[in-house]
Amino acid sequence: METLTRVRNMLREGDSSRHVFEGLYKSSINIKLKDIKNMDRVQYLITSLAWQRYGNSTLAETYQQLADDVEDDTVQDIEKTIISRANMLQSMGDSNRALEVLENFQKKYPTESDFLMDWKQAQARIKRQSNKKRKHDMMTNQADMLQYAIPPYSEDFFNAVHDNAEQLMLKMEYEKALTVLDEVHDFIRETDQTAQLGYNLILQATIHLRTNDIEASIPILIEAMSLSKRSNDAKNYYRAAIKLAEAFVRTKEPENVKKSIFLLESIFPKVLLTKSKLLTSDLYLTYAEALDISGNECDVLEYIVLAEDGNLSRNGHEVPTTSNTSFQNDGAGK
């Protein structure tokens, strides 16, 4: 068993094929000479994995079949064999057959399989990998279809995708919108379009806020702020900061509400200078909510009215500020 364990570790670490097959040969001899019971299946499984790793799918399937044919003593042993077979099929690109193998195991042993976790974890992992590949293919196909109208992975392309996500959000189809955003996220990173990546993260976080998954939104918004700060992308920085302040307020935890007020006050003057009615309106409304939760109700109504009107000033009243108001030093990630 120690020899097989070393072989398995060599496979995981990418050791040379010569060392791997030498180990398998020694193990096979030991099993036969010492008449070790219940080791044939393990030997066949690891040999199958070795041939799969080093490019001979025919021999890999042959040894997998030998493992399948060994009479197992327990359902747990059968489970290990089934998982190995499913993994091999998945690595060969046949995720449908891999999932079918696992489903057949569940059907054959309905009671026992309810109490076993390994096959369920393998099933979930294969489904995730399959979905990720499908999303990648969808994105590639979408790019191919749009290449004559919009250059693939250009700024216009990502603008169109984000517009589509926003339309889905308006229809409250949040799951679809999140899928659309997730599909292009890695592609944006590859093209190094920082502004598009920041906006993508902000839209994802906005969906989490609308579905009341506040905890999921916070790290995404902190990442968006950090990214925008490094690239001097002021508007996306302020968008992310306001959304992060909203997330803090909605936790209703006193310390988080304090963070929210500090964050908003630190960007107040800069947001007003952008002359963006949308940003200013969001800023006023979030600030009003933070004041309300904190028990400071004196200016709440005024800020709500300003938010509704989209005004860019407080009609001569002093703008709330902290001592720290520069874009580069306004509490990002606090």
N, C-alpha and C positions, 0 to 999 in steps of 0.2 A: 504493500500500500504506500510505503514511503517513496518508492521509486516512481509510482504513478503520480503521486502528489508533486514530486520534483518535475516530472514531465509536464504536468498541467501548468505549473508555475513558469516553466520555460516557454510554453506556448503563449501565456499571458504577457511575458516580457519580451517576446519576439526573438527568442534564441534561434540559432542556426538549425536547419532541418536535420543536419547530421547528428547533432547532440540529442534532438528530440527523438529521432527514430532509434538511435542507440539505446536510449532510456526505455523506449517501448519494447525493444527486442529483449533487453535484460529482464524487464518485468514479466514478459510472456514466458520466458524460460523459468523464472522463479515460481510463477503460478502453476506451471505444469510439474516441475520437479518436486515442489513442496505440497502439491495437491491442495492448494488454497481454495477454500469454498467461496462461492458467491462473488468471485472477482472477475469472471469472464465478461460480464456486462460492462463493468467499469473500464476494463481494458479495451473493449470494442468501442465504447463511447469516446474515449480519449484518442484512440487511433483514428476514428472517424473525424474528430475535430482537427487532428494533425493533417490528414489528407485534405480536408476542406481548406485549412490554412495555407497549405503549400500547393494548392491549385489542381488537385485531381478529384473532381466532383464525383466521378464514377466510383472510385474506391471509397470515397467518403460515404456515399449512399450504401455501398455494399456492407461496410462495417456498421453503419447505423442499422441496417436490416438485421445483421447478426445480433446486435444488441437487443433489437426488438424481439428476436426469436428466443432469447434466453428466458427460461422460466423464472419469473421473479417471485419472491416470497411474500412481498408486501405491496400495497398500493403506493406507498412512498417510493419504492424502487421503480415501479412503473411510471410514476410521476416524473422522476428524474430522467428516465429514458424519453418520455414524451417531450419534456422541455428541451432536451438536447436536439431532438429531431426538429422541433419547431424553430429553434435557433438556427439550425443548419438551413432550413428552408427560407427563413427570413434573410439570412446572409446571402443566399442565392437569388434574392429579389422576388421570391414568391411568398409574399406576406399572406395572401388569401389561403394558400395551402397550410401555412404555419398556423394560422388561426383555426383552420378546420381541424387540424390535428388536436389542438387543445380542446376544442368544442366536443370532439368525439370522445376524448378522455372524460370530460364532464358528463356526457350522456351515458357512457358505459359504467361510470362509478358515481352516480348522482349523490348518494349519501356521503361517501367517503370524501369526495372532492370538495364538499362544503366545508370540511374541516382542514383542508390543505391550502396553504397560502402561496407556495412557490409558483404553481402553475398559473394562479390568478395574477401574480406580479409579472410573470412572463407575458401573459396575454395583454395586460395593460401596457407594458413596454413596447410590444410589437405593434399594438394599435397606435401608440403615440408616434413611433417611427414611421409607420405607414401613413398616418395623417400628415406628418411633416413633409414626407416625400410628395404626397399628393398636393399639398399647398405649394411646394416648390415648383412642381410641374404646372400647376394652375397659373402661377405667376409668370413662368417662362412662356406658356401659351398665350397669356394675356399680352406679354411684351411682343411676341411674334405677331399677334393680330393688330397691334397698334403701331408697329414699327414704321408703316408708311404714312400714318397720320401724325403720330407723336413719336419722336425718338425715344427708344426704350431707355428707362432709368434716367431720363433727363428730368430737369426741374418741372417741366410741363407735365411729364408723365406722373410724377409723384403728386403734383397739385391735383391732377384729375382723380387719382386714387383717394387722396384725402377728402376731396369734395364728395366723392361717392360715400365715404365713411360718414361724413357729416350729414348727408341726406338720410342715411340709414338711422342715424341717431335721432334725427327729427321725427322719424317714423317710429321711434322707440324700439327699433330692431337692433338692440345693443349687442347681442351675440354675433350677429352677422357683421356689424361694424367692427367689432374687436377682431374678428377673423380677418377682415380686409386689412386692417392696420398691422396685424401680426404678420401677414403674408409679405408685406413690403419692408418690414422693419430691418431684416438682415441685409436686404438689397441696398437699402439706403446707407447702412454702415459701410458696405463695400464701395459705394460710390463717393463716400466721404462728403456727403451733403449735410453739413452740420445743422443748418436751419431747418431742413426737412426732417431730420432725425429728432430735433427738439420738439417740433410741432407734432410729430407722430407720437412721441411719449406723452405730450400734454393731452392729446385726444384720447389716448388709452386711459390715462388717469381720470379724465373727465367721465368716461364711461363707468369706471369703477365707482366714482362718486355718485353717479346717477343711479347705479344699482346698489348703492349703500354698502359697497365693499371699501370702506374708508382705509383700512389697514393696507390694502393692496395699492392704493393710490399714492400713499406717502413716499415710499422709496422711489417710485417712478418719477414723481415730481422733483424730488431731491436730485435725482440723476439728470433730469431735464434742466434744472437750474445750474447745476455744475457744468454741464455741457455748454449751455448758452453763455455762461460766464467766461469760460475758457476761450470761446470764439467771439466774444464781445457782441453777441446777438441780444441786444437790449430788449426788444419787444417780446421775444420768446421767454427771456429771463423774467420779465414782469408778469407775463401770462402764467408761467409756472409758479412764481412766488404767490400770486393772488390765489391760485388754485390750492397751493399748499396751505396757505392761511385758512382757506375754507375748510380743508380737511382737518386741520388742527381744531378749528371752532366746532366742527361737527362731532369730534370726540367728546366734547363737553368736559374735558379734564382741565382743571384750573391752570396747570402748568402749560398745557398746550394752548389754551386760550391766551395766556400771556405771551407765548411765542408768536401767536398769530398777530396780536396787536403790535408787538415790536417789529415783526417782519413788514407789516403793512405801513407802519409809520416811517420805516426806514426807506421805503421806495415811493412814498407819497409824492414828493416834489418832482422826482424823475418821471413818474407816470403822467403827471399833469403836463409836463413839458413835451410829451409825445403828441399831444393834441388828439389823442385817440379817444373818441367818445365811448367806444365799446370797453376799452381797458379802464377808462376812468369810471364808467358806470359800475363795472364789476368790482373795482377797488372800493368805491363808496359803499356798495351794498354789503360786501364782505366785512368791511370795517364796522358798519352798523350792526351786523350780526355779532361780531366779536365784542363790541361794546355792550350789547344787550345781554349776552351770556355772562359777561364779567360783572354785570350789575351796575355799570355806568350808563344810565339811561338818558342823561341830560341832552346828548346830541344825536341820539339814535334816529329820531324822526327826521331831523334835518338831513342826515346822510341818506336816508331812504328816499326822500324827495329828490335830492340831488342825483341819486342813482337812477330814478325813474325818468328824470328830465335829461339825463346825459350831460349835465353841465360840467364845464371844465374848471370852475372855480367855486369858491364858497362865498361869493358876493362880498368880498372884502374881509371876511373872517380869516383868522390865522389858520394856515394849513398845519395839521398835526405832524410833528416831526420828532425824530430822535436826534442825538448828536451825530449819528452815522448815516449819511445820506448819499454817499457816492455809489455809483453802479458797481465799482469793483469791491466795495467793502460794506455791503448792506445786509450782512447776516446770512448769506447763502449757506444752506446745510445746517443751520442752527436748529 
